[in-house]
Amino acid sequence: MCLGCAHGAAPAATTRADVQRAEAALAVKDYDAAAAAYDRAVAGAPDAASRRLALTERADFRLLTGDLATAAADLAAVTELAPDDARAWHDLGIVRANLGDRPGAAAALTRAKAAAPDDPRPRLALAALRWADGDRAGARVEYQALLDLDLPDPVRAKVTWAIDQLQPRE
């Protein structure tokens, strides 16, 4: 399945061409031209698959340029087009956390976890968010569930360390 595809459909050639123009502009650090090309890709997207691709790529660009609010809006639109897009939910959760929307971040990361239960990234982010928010029990549950996944040894060691740190102390 291709990136940006909705239900297996391929994005339109015109949308792909606008995204390619944006990427070419980025390659030479012409951010204004890149922004304009991404905006054209979104505005001209003729179908859901094209819109999903254009919004995803523009969100990545907005993250690169530090425009978190616009990136969050684009990612939210992607999740409406593709409610099972774990990457979009995960990225939306991270962006919302950085914008200070902790409940929105937790909700998005929970959706990412549901969409990709074998992907450790949403669980890691959700565990860290819960820990930072003082929900030690919730963080411990997320870290504990990570041990059931196929993790690289260094990540598994950090997860085990986190679980130890989160054990109730007497």
LUMKOLKE-65049 format. One record per residue: x, y, z of N, C-alpha, C in turn; residue in one letter. Coordinates in steps of 0.001 Angstrom, whole numbers, plus 500000, padded with zeros to 6 digits. Example, Ala and Ser with C-alpha at 12.3 -4.5 7.8 and 13.67 -1.06 7.14 Angstrom:
# LUMKOLKE-65049
+--------+--------+--------+--------+--------+--------+--------+--------+--------+----+
|    n.x |    n.y |    n.z |   ca.x |   ca.y |   ca.z |    c.x |    c.y |    c.z | aa |
+--------+--------+--------+--------+--------+--------+--------+--------+--------+----+
| 513190 | 494310 | 507800 | 512300 | 495500 | 507800 | 513200 | 496700 | 507800 |  a |
| 512850 | 497750 | 507080 | 513670 | 498940 | 507140 | 512900 | 500030 | 507870 |  s |
+--------+--------+--------+--------+--------+--------+--------+--------+--------+----+
END
This chain:
# LUMKOLKE-65049
+--------+--------+--------+--------+--------+--------+--------+--------+--------+----+
|    n.x |    n.y |    n.z |   ca.x |   ca.y |   ca.z |    c.x |    c.y |    c.z | aa |
+--------+--------+--------+--------+--------+--------+--------+--------+--------+----+
| 500851 | 498819 | 500000 | 500000 | 500000 | 500000 | 500890 | 501237 | 500000 |  m |
| 500556 | 502210 | 499217 | 501420 | 503380 | 499100 | 501097 | 504424 | 500156 |  c |
| 502124 | 505232 | 500502 | 501953 | 506325 | 501444 | 500949 | 507299 | 500877 |  l |
| 499994 | 507693 | 501696 | 499016 | 508661 | 501252 | 497819 | 508043 | 500549 |  g |
| 497800 | 506740 | 500406 | 496683 | 506110 | 499720 | 495536 | 505872 | 500686 |  c |
| 494342 | 506061 | 500210 | 493149 | 505800 | 501002 | 492466 | 504577 | 500408 |  a |
| 492299 | 503547 | 501200 | 491633 | 502324 | 500763 | 492274 | 501753 | 499502 |  h |
| 493578 | 501856 | 499384 | 494297 | 501262 | 498274 | 494367 | 502118 | 497024 |  g |
| 493638 | 503222 | 496968 | 493664 | 504084 | 495782 | 494949 | 504905 | 495768 |  a |
| 495465 | 505129 | 494577 | 496689 | 505921 | 494430 | 496337 | 507401 | 494316 |  a |
| 497176 | 508264 | 494884 | 496955 | 509705 | 494719 | 497067 | 510106 | 493253 |  p |
| 496382 | 511174 | 492905 | 496387 | 511670 | 491523 | 497783 | 512125 | 491113 |  a |
| 498060 | 512005 | 489849 | 499359 | 512412 | 489316 | 499617 | 513895 | 489564 |  a |
| 498599 | 514720 | 489466 | 498788 | 516158 | 489693 | 499202 | 516445 | 491138 |  t |
| 498608 | 515719 | 492070 | 498968 | 515896 | 493483 | 500396 | 515431 | 493714 |  t |
| 500728 | 514273 | 493159 | 502099 | 513771 | 493303 | 503089 | 514752 | 492703 |  r |
| 502749 | 515360 | 491570 | 503652 | 516324 | 490923 | 503834 | 517566 | 491797 |  a |
| 502755 | 518059 | 492403 | 502879 | 519215 | 493306 | 503758 | 518876 | 494513 |  d |
| 503590 | 517686 | 495056 | 504414 | 517263 | 496193 | 505873 | 517150 | 495754 |  v |
| 506117 | 516615 | 494576 | 507494 | 516519 | 494075 | 508113 | 517900 | 493870 |  q |
| 507315 | 518861 | 493392 | 507822 | 520237 | 493249 | 508164 | 520816 | 494629 |  r |
| 507331 | 520541 | 495594 | 507602 | 521019 | 496952 | 508896 | 520411 | 497487 |  a |
| 509073 | 519127 | 497268 | 510293 | 518460 | 497737 | 511532 | 518995 | 497034 |  e |
| 511403 | 519298 | 495746 | 512533 | 519881 | 495008 | 512871 | 521262 | 495560 |  a |
| 511862 | 522041 | 495881 | 512096 | 523365 | 496471 | 512756 | 523223 | 497844 |  a |
| 512327 | 522246 | 498609 | 512947 | 521995 | 499922 | 514418 | 521632 | 499778 |  l |
| 514714 | 520862 | 498755 | 516092 | 520418 | 498546 | 517045 | 521589 | 498364 |  a |
| 516542 | 522704 | 497833 | 517388 | 523892 | 497642 | 517054 | 524972 | 498685 |  v |
| 516329 | 524563 | 499713 | 515971 | 525438 | 500835 | 515137 | 526653 | 500425 |  k |
| 514299 | 526474 | 499413 | 513369 | 527528 | 499002 | 512035 | 527229 | 499698 |  d |
| 511953 | 527653 | 500957 | 510809 | 527310 | 501795 | 509514 | 527956 | 501319 |  y |
| 509595 | 529154 | 500769 | 508387 | 529807 | 500260 | 507807 | 529020 | 499086 |  d |
| 508666 | 528605 | 498169 | 508197 | 527822 | 497029 | 507667 | 526465 | 497478 |  a |
| 508325 | 525866 | 498468 | 507853 | 524580 | 498984 | 506474 | 524743 | 499608 |  a |
| 506305 | 525770 | 500423 | 505002 | 526006 | 501059 | 503920 | 526199 | 500012 |  a |
| 504224 | 526973 | 498986 | 503244 | 527220 | 497927 | 502880 | 525927 | 497196 |  a |
| 503862 | 525085 | 496937 | 503595 | 523824 | 496237 | 502784 | 522874 | 497110 |  a |
| 503094 | 522806 | 498403 | 502291 | 521962 | 499301 | 500862 | 522483 | 499383 |  y |
| 500712 | 523810 | 499463 | 499365 | 524395 | 499504 | 498597 | 524082 | 498218 |  d |
| 499276 | 524148 | 497069 | 498634 | 523787 | 495800 | 498220 | 522318 | 495803 |  r |
| 499090 | 521475 | 496334 | 498774 | 520043 | 496379 | 497514 | 519790 | 497201 |  a |
| 497407 | 520468 | 498340 | 496219 | 520287 | 499189 | 494985 | 520858 | 498498 |  v |
| 495095 | 522073 | 497993 | 493942 | 522740 | 497376 | 493457 | 522013 | 496125 |  a |
| 494379 | 521420 | 495392 | 494007 | 520778 | 494133 | 493773 | 519289 | 494224 |  g |
| 493862 | 518730 | 495406 | 493693 | 517279 | 495544 | 492277 | 516873 | 495143 |  a |
| 492146 | 516042 | 494105 | 490819 | 515728 | 493575 | 490078 | 514602 | 494295 |  p |
| 490761 | 513895 | 495190 | 490115 | 512760 | 495849 | 490753 | 512546 | 497221 |  d |
| 490189 | 511614 | 497971 | 490643 | 511383 | 499348 | 492098 | 510922 | 499408 |  a |
| 492498 | 510039 | 498517 | 493879 | 509545 | 498531 | 494863 | 510688 | 498267 |  a |
| 494503 | 511552 | 497331 | 495364 | 512690 | 497010 | 495410 | 513674 | 498167 |  s |
| 494271 | 513933 | 498761 | 494209 | 514863 | 499894 | 495016 | 514329 | 501077 |  r |
| 494908 | 513031 | 501302 | 495665 | 512419 | 502409 | 497166 | 512581 | 502188 |  r |
| 497624 | 512305 | 500986 | 499041 | 512460 | 500675 | 499471 | 513912 | 500849 |  l |
| 498716 | 514828 | 500271 | 499088 | 516246 | 500317 | 499106 | 516767 | 501755 |  a |
| 498102 | 516408 | 502536 | 498047 | 516862 | 503933 | 499174 | 516270 | 504772 |  l |
| 499465 | 514989 | 504548 | 500550 | 514340 | 505290 | 501889 | 515000 | 504981 |  t |
| 502133 | 515236 | 503701 | 503400 | 515852 | 503308 | 503492 | 517298 | 503792 |  e |
| 502375 | 518036 | 503725 | 502411 | 519416 | 504204 | 502599 | 519452 | 505719 |  r |
| 501997 | 518515 | 506428 | 502201 | 518453 | 507881 | 503674 | 518225 | 508201 |  a |
| 504319 | 517316 | 507480 | 505755 | 517076 | 507695 | 506560 | 518353 | 507455 |  d |
| 506197 | 519086 | 506399 | 506873 | 520349 | 506099 | 506634 | 521361 | 507225 |  f |
| 505415 | 521461 | 507680 | 505099 | 522410 | 508762 | 505851 | 522049 | 510039 |  r |
| 506016 | 520788 | 510305 | 506809 | 520377 | 511471 | 508259 | 520809 | 511291 |  l |
| 508779 | 520634 | 510098 | 510149 | 521029 | 509797 | 510352 | 522521 | 510033 |  l |
| 509360 | 523319 | 509676 | 509489 | 524771 | 509794 | 508985 | 525300 | 511138 |  t |
| 508554 | 524400 | 512017 | 508145 | 524807 | 513361 | 506724 | 525311 | 513482 |  g |
| 505917 | 525134 | 512459 | 504522 | 525574 | 512495 | 503661 | 524430 | 513030 |  d |
| 503702 | 524246 | 514346 | 503027 | 523106 | 514962 | 501511 | 523181 | 514840 |  l |
| 500947 | 524366 | 514953 | 499488 | 524489 | 514901 | 498938 | 524053 | 513545 |  a |
| 499579 | 524491 | 512471 | 499128 | 524088 | 511137 | 499376 | 522599 | 510922 |  t |
| 500502 | 522100 | 511405 | 500775 | 520669 | 511292 | 499702 | 519864 | 512015 |  a |
| 499305 | 520320 | 513196 | 498260 | 519611 | 513954 | 496951 | 519602 | 513175 |  a |
| 496605 | 520730 | 512571 | 495366 | 520794 | 511787 | 495431 | 519841 | 510598 |  a |
| 496562 | 519805 | 509912 | 496707 | 518892 | 508768 | 496637 | 517434 | 509218 |  d |
| 497300 | 517116 | 510310 | 497283 | 515736 | 510802 | 495882 | 515331 | 511257 |  l |
| 495173 | 516256 | 511883 | 493795 | 515957 | 512283 | 492936 | 515674 | 511049 |  a |
| 493161 | 516428 | 509982 | 492418 | 516187 | 508740 | 492767 | 514819 | 508150 |  a |
| 494029 | 514429 | 508254 | 494429 | 513100 | 507771 | 493701 | 512014 | 508560 |  v |
| 493604 | 512179 | 509882 | 492931 | 511153 | 510686 | 491442 | 511076 | 510376 |  t |
| 490851 | 512183 | 509917 | 489447 | 512128 | 509488 | 489315 | 511354 | 508185 |  e |
| 490268 | 511540 | 507287 | 490255 | 510817 | 506013 | 490595 | 509342 | 506193 |  l |
| 491477 | 509058 | 507135 | 491969 | 507689 | 507337 | 492045 | 507408 | 508840 |  a |
| 490922 | 507067 | 509449 | 490893 | 506867 | 510903 | 491814 | 505754 | 511412 |  p |
| 492306 | 504907 | 510518 | 493198 | 503825 | 510919 | 494666 | 504135 | 510650 |  d |
| 494989 | 505386 | 510328 | 496363 | 505785 | 510021 | 497132 | 505998 | 511325 |  d |
| 497800 | 504957 | 511776 | 498517 | 505000 | 513056 | 499598 | 506076 | 513064 |  a |
| 500288 | 506243 | 511954 | 501351 | 507262 | 511896 | 500777 | 508653 | 512109 |  r |
| 499658 | 508951 | 511451 | 499053 | 510277 | 511606 | 498592 | 510496 | 513049 |  a |
| 497976 | 509490 | 513649 | 497543 | 509617 | 515044 | 498737 | 509818 | 515960 |  w |
| 499802 | 509047 | 515741 | 500999 | 509170 | 516569 | 501586 | 510578 | 516453 |  h |
| 501786 | 511018 | 515221 | 502370 | 512342 | 515008 | 501473 | 513440 | 515576 |  d |
| 500163 | 513288 | 515428 | 499229 | 514252 | 515998 | 499365 | 514289 | 517517 |  l |
| 499525 | 513127 | 518135 | 499717 | 513077 | 519584 | 500976 | 513805 | 520023 |  g |
| 502054 | 513588 | 519310 | 503319 | 514255 | 519641 | 503182 | 515763 | 519478 |  i |
| 502563 | 516191 | 518382 | 502395 | 517623 | 518137 | 501493 | 518247 | 519200 |  v |
| 500382 | 517583 | 519502 | 499490 | 518123 | 520539 | 500206 | 518243 | 521872 |  r |
| 501030 | 517273 | 522208 | 501791 | 517361 | 523455 | 502691 | 518585 | 523443 |  a |
| 503340 | 518820 | 522315 | 504223 | 519982 | 522199 | 503469 | 521302 | 522200 |  n |
| 502202 | 521266 | 521836 | 501368 | 522462 | 521885 | 500731 | 522661 | 523264 |  l |
| 500957 | 521702 | 524169 | 500406 | 521813 | 525514 | 499032 | 521194 | 525676 |  g |
| 498533 | 520532 | 524651 | 497227 | 519870 | 524722 | 497429 | 518435 | 525185 |  d |
| 497644 | 518267 | 526479 | 497947 | 516944 | 527026 | 496795 | 515954 | 526840 |  r |
| 495537 | 516331 | 527144 | 494440 | 515370 | 526913 | 494305 | 514994 | 525436 |  p |
| 494446 | 515973 | 524544 | 494380 | 515684 | 523112 | 495513 | 514784 | 522666 |  g |
| 496683 | 514996 | 523259 | 497835 | 514149 | 522941 | 497576 | 512713 | 523371 |  a |
| 497078 | 512549 | 524594 | 496800 | 511194 | 525102 | 495745 | 510506 | 524244 |  a |
| 494711 | 511242 | 523836 | 493664 | 510651 | 523001 | 494228 | 510207 | 521650 |  a |
| 495044 | 511048 | 521023 | 495612 | 510698 | 519722 | 496563 | 509508 | 519839 |  a |
| 497394 | 509493 | 520875 | 498322 | 508374 | 521056 | 497575 | 507078 | 521361 |  l |
| 496475 | 507174 | 522070 | 495649 | 505994 | 522333 | 495064 | 505458 | 521035 |  t |
| 494627 | 506348 | 520148 | 494126 | 505919 | 518839 | 495240 | 505275 | 518015 |  r |
| 496450 | 505834 | 518086 | 497587 | 505252 | 517357 | 497873 | 503851 | 517872 |  a |
| 497830 | 503700 | 519177 | 498077 | 502386 | 519796 | 497029 | 501377 | 519337 |  k |
| 495771 | 501798 | 519262 | 494704 | 500902 | 518817 | 494862 | 500536 | 517345 |  a |
| 495317 | 501492 | 516538 | 495474 | 501248 | 515105 | 496679 | 500359 | 514791 |  a |
| 497695 | 500400 | 515659 | 498917 | 499607 | 515430 | 499379 | 499017 | 516761 |  a |
| 498682 | 498007 | 517251 | 498990 | 497469 | 518578 | 500387 | 496862 | 518727 |  p |
| 501019 | 496500 | 517621 | 502358 | 495924 | 517687 | 503470 | 496948 | 517494 |  d |
| 503110 | 498208 | 517297 | 504086 | 499276 | 517116 | 504411 | 499868 | 518487 |  d |
| 505656 | 499820 | 518915 | 505978 | 500327 | 520251 | 505951 | 501853 | 520371 |  p |
| 506050 | 502575 | 519276 | 506173 | 504039 | 519357 | 504992 | 504714 | 520053 |  r |
| 503745 | 504391 | 519713 | 502651 | 505054 | 520430 | 502650 | 504744 | 521930 |  p |
| 502959 | 503499 | 522273 | 502995 | 503129 | 523695 | 504119 | 503856 | 524427 |  r |
| 505286 | 503938 | 523795 | 506398 | 504664 | 524421 | 506033 | 506126 | 524653 |  l |
| 505448 | 506745 | 523642 | 505071 | 508156 | 523771 | 503977 | 508333 | 524814 |  a |
| 503001 | 507439 | 524826 | 501911 | 507532 | 525791 | 502426 | 507301 | 527209 |  l |
| 503325 | 506349 | 527367 | 503908 | 506096 | 528689 | 504679 | 507315 | 529180 |  a |
| 505480 | 507893 | 528321 | 506253 | 509083 | 528705 | 505329 | 510249 | 529050 |  a |
| 504275 | 510426 | 528262 | 503313 | 511495 | 528522 | 502636 | 511289 | 529874 |  l |
| 502203 | 510074 | 530126 | 501525 | 509797 | 531405 | 502475 | 510007 | 532578 |  r |
| 503699 | 509573 | 532422 | 504683 | 509751 | 533499 | 504912 | 511243 | 533747 |  w |
| 505113 | 511994 | 532682 | 505340 | 513436 | 532817 | 504151 | 514139 | 533451 |  a |
| 502954 | 513610 | 533233 | 501749 | 514207 | 533804 | 501451 | 513690 | 535212 |  d |
| 502339 | 512848 | 535746 | 502170 | 512367 | 537111 | 501333 | 511109 | 537241 |  g |
| 500918 | 510528 | 536125 | 500135 | 509290 | 536152 | 501091 | 508104 | 536110 |  d |
| 501718 | 507851 | 537243 | 502727 | 506790 | 537312 | 502125 | 505415 | 537044 |  r |
| 500922 | 505162 | 537555 | 500282 | 503860 | 537349 | 499968 | 503658 | 535862 |  a |
| 499431 | 504684 | 535200 | 499134 | 504587 | 533771 | 500389 | 504397 | 532943 |  g |
| 501450 | 505106 | 533315 | 502725 | 504951 | 532610 | 503253 | 503530 | 532784 |  a |
| 503164 | 503021 | 533991 | 503655 | 501660 | 534270 | 502885 | 500626 | 533437 |  r |
| 501585 | 500800 | 533302 | 500775 | 499882 | 532493 | 501265 | 499888 | 531039 |  v |
| 501512 | 501076 | 530494 | 501988 | 501163 | 529107 | 503366 | 500525 | 528946 |  e |
| 504264 | 500839 | 529873 | 505605 | 500248 | 529788 | 505538 | 498727 | 529938 |  y |
| 504699 | 498247 | 530849 | 504579 | 496802 | 531057 | 504083 | 496123 | 529774 |  q |
| 503115 | 496725 | 529109 | 502582 | 496150 | 527869 | 503647 | 496113 | 526769 |  a |
| 504580 | 497046 | 526815 | 505658 | 497056 | 525825 | 506511 | 495792 | 525896 |  l |
| 506625 | 495199 | 527065 | 507454 | 493995 | 527204 | 506902 | 492816 | 526409 |  l |
| 505614 | 492899 | 526008 | 505019 | 491841 | 525195 | 505337 | 492004 | 523709 |  d |
| 505949 | 493129 | 523349 | 506262 | 493400 | 521944 | 507707 | 493019 | 521629 |  l |
| 507988 | 492916 | 520351 | 509336 | 492617 | 519886 | 510142 | 493920 | 519896 |  d |
| 510940 | 494130 | 520934 | 511708 | 495362 | 521102 | 513194 | 495101 | 520930 |  l |
| 513917 | 496056 | 520380 | 515378 | 495937 | 520373 | 515889 | 495910 | 521814 |  p |
| 516982 | 495219 | 522046 | 517503 | 495064 | 523410 | 517705 | 496397 | 524138 |  d |
| 518262 | 497425 | 523503 | 518430 | 498690 | 524241 | 517096 | 499318 | 524663 |  p |
| 516075 | 499197 | 523821 | 514757 | 499736 | 524175 | 514160 | 498907 | 525307 |  v |
| 514289 | 497595 | 525208 | 513761 | 496718 | 526260 | 514429 | 497049 | 527606 |  r |
| 515712 | 497320 | 527585 | 516418 | 497668 | 528823 | 515888 | 498980 | 529402 |  a |
| 515620 | 499958 | 528551 | 515079 | 501234 | 529033 | 513661 | 501081 | 529555 |  k |
| 512870 | 500244 | 528903 | 511505 | 499985 | 529366 | 511550 | 499315 | 530735 |  v |
| 512439 | 498345 | 530893 | 512576 | 497667 | 532187 | 513020 | 498650 | 533263 |  t |
| 513942 | 499539 | 532927 | 514379 | 500578 | 533865 | 513194 | 501468 | 534269 |  w |
| 512389 | 501876 | 533276 | 511243 | 502744 | 533560 | 510248 | 502046 | 534482 |  a |
| 509982 | 500777 | 534226 | 509061 | 500023 | 535083 | 509590 | 500000 | 536513 |  i |
| 510885 | 499778 | 536660 | 511491 | 499770 | 537991 | 511330 | 501136 | 538669 |  d |
| 511557 | 502197 | 537921 | 511427 | 503548 | 538486 | 509988 | 503864 | 538898 |  q |
| 509053 | 503261 | 538222 | 507631 | 503549 | 538474 | 506996 | 502637 | 539501 |  l |
| 507753 | 501692 | 540027 | 507201 | 500809 | 541063 | 506838 | 501645 | 542278 |  q |
| 505709 | 501346 | 542894 | 505346 | 502084 | 544107 | 506425 | 501903 | 545166 |  p |
| 506779 | 502984 | 545823 | 507811 | 502966 | 546872 | 507125 | 503045 | 548230 |  r |
| 507693 | 502328 | 549157 | 507130 | 502386 | 550522 | 507932 | 503305 | 551379 |  e |
+--------+--------+--------+--------+--------+--------+--------+--------+--------+----+
END
